[in-house]
Amino acid sequence: MDGDRRGGCRTLPIQFGVTRAAWMISPSFVLPFLMIPPGVAGVLTATSGCCSAGAFMTAYACTSAT
């Protein structure tokens, strides 16, 4: 974090603190695993909206860290 701060990076831990940043990104680690059983069962399709939600979470995670 010190190197990020010196370099001017605005990462989530710098902006919100380590604990709050960890809670903010935790759904990005848990939700994909929770979506595996419905995906195997054939419930998740390209038209179900779940793919859009996953794409949104990925895009948000990639852009909010910069």
ABEGO torsion letter per residue (X at the ends): XAAAAAAGBBBAAAAAEAAAAAAAAAAAAAAAAAAAAAAAAGABBAAAGAAAAAAAAAAAAAAAAX
